[in-house]
């Protein structure tokens, strides 16, 4: 497998992980950023990351933020 194909596969795997996450209501990809909208009732109501030239880093940041927001939703007080 070429380096390029490996990077494409990594990006696609991260996208699928995000799309299948319980916090993902809607996933949007534009020319410059990714946007995930959360289900109603969560704060914040989503997360956005600009990717510039590195989509993998942007997707990892989104996934990390989604996990943090999910865990934070269980905290009380």
C-alpha positions as CSV (number, residue, x, y, z in Angstrom):
1,X,0.0,0.0,0.0
2,X,1.3,3.4,-0.9
3,X,1.8,6.2,1.6
4,X,-0.9,8.2,0.0
5,X,-3.4,5.3,0.1
6,X,-2.5,4.7,3.8
7,X,-3.3,8.4,4.6
8,X,-6.6,8.2,2.7
9,X,-7.5,5.1,4.6
10,X,-6.6,6.7,7.9
11,X,-8.8,9.8,7.1
12,X,-11.7,7.6,6.0
13,X,-11.4,5.5,9.2
14,X,-11.5,8.6,11.4
15,X,-14.5,10.0,9.5
16,X,-16.4,6.7,10.0
17,X,-15.5,6.6,13.7
18,X,-16.8,10.2,14.1
19,X,-20.0,9.5,12.1
20,X,-20.7,6.4,14.2
21,X,-20.1,8.2,17.5
22,X,-23.1,8.6,19.7
23,X,-22.5,12.4,19.9
24,X,-22.7,12.8,16.1
25,X,-26.0,13.9,14.8
26,X,-24.7,15.5,11.6
27,X,-21.3,15.5,10.0
28,X,-20.3,18.2,7.5
29,X,-17.2,18.5,5.4
30,X,-16.4,21.7,3.5
31,X,-13.3,22.8,1.6
32,X,-11.7,24.0,4.8
33,X,-13.3,22.5,7.9
34,X,-15.2,19.6,9.4
35,X,-18.3,20.3,11.5
36,X,-20.1,17.9,13.9
37,X,-23.5,18.8,15.3
38,X,-24.5,17.1,18.5
39,X,-28.0,15.9,19.4
40,X,-30.3,18.4,21.0
41,X,-29.7,19.1,24.6
42,X,-25.9,18.9,24.6
43,X,-23.7,21.9,25.4
44,X,-21.8,22.8,23.4
45,X,-24.0,21.9,20.5
46,X,-21.1,20.7,18.3
47,X,-17.5,21.0,17.3
48,X,-15.6,22.3,14.3
49,X,-12.0,22.0,13.2
50,X,-10.3,23.6,10.2
51,X,-7.9,21.2,8.5
52,X,-5.8,23.3,6.2
53,X,-3.4,20.7,4.9
54,X,-3.8,18.0,7.5
55,X,-7.2,16.3,7.7
56,X,-6.0,13.6,10.1
57,X,-5.0,16.1,12.8
58,X,-8.3,17.9,12.4
59,X,-10.3,14.7,12.7
60,X,-8.4,13.5,15.8
61,X,-9.1,16.9,17.4
62,X,-12.8,16.5,16.7
63,X,-12.9,13.0,18.0
64,X,-11.0,14.1,21.2
65,X,-13.4,17.0,21.7
66,X,-16.4,14.7,21.2
67,X,-15.1,12.2,23.8
68,X,-14.5,15.0,26.3
69,X,-18.0,16.6,25.7
70,X,-19.6,13.1,26.0
71,X,-17.8,12.4,29.3
72,X,-18.5,15.9,30.6
73,X,-22.2,15.4,30.0
74,X,-22.3,12.9,32.9
75,X,-20.7,15.3,35.4
76,X,-23.1,16.9,37.9
77,X,-22.8,20.2,39.7
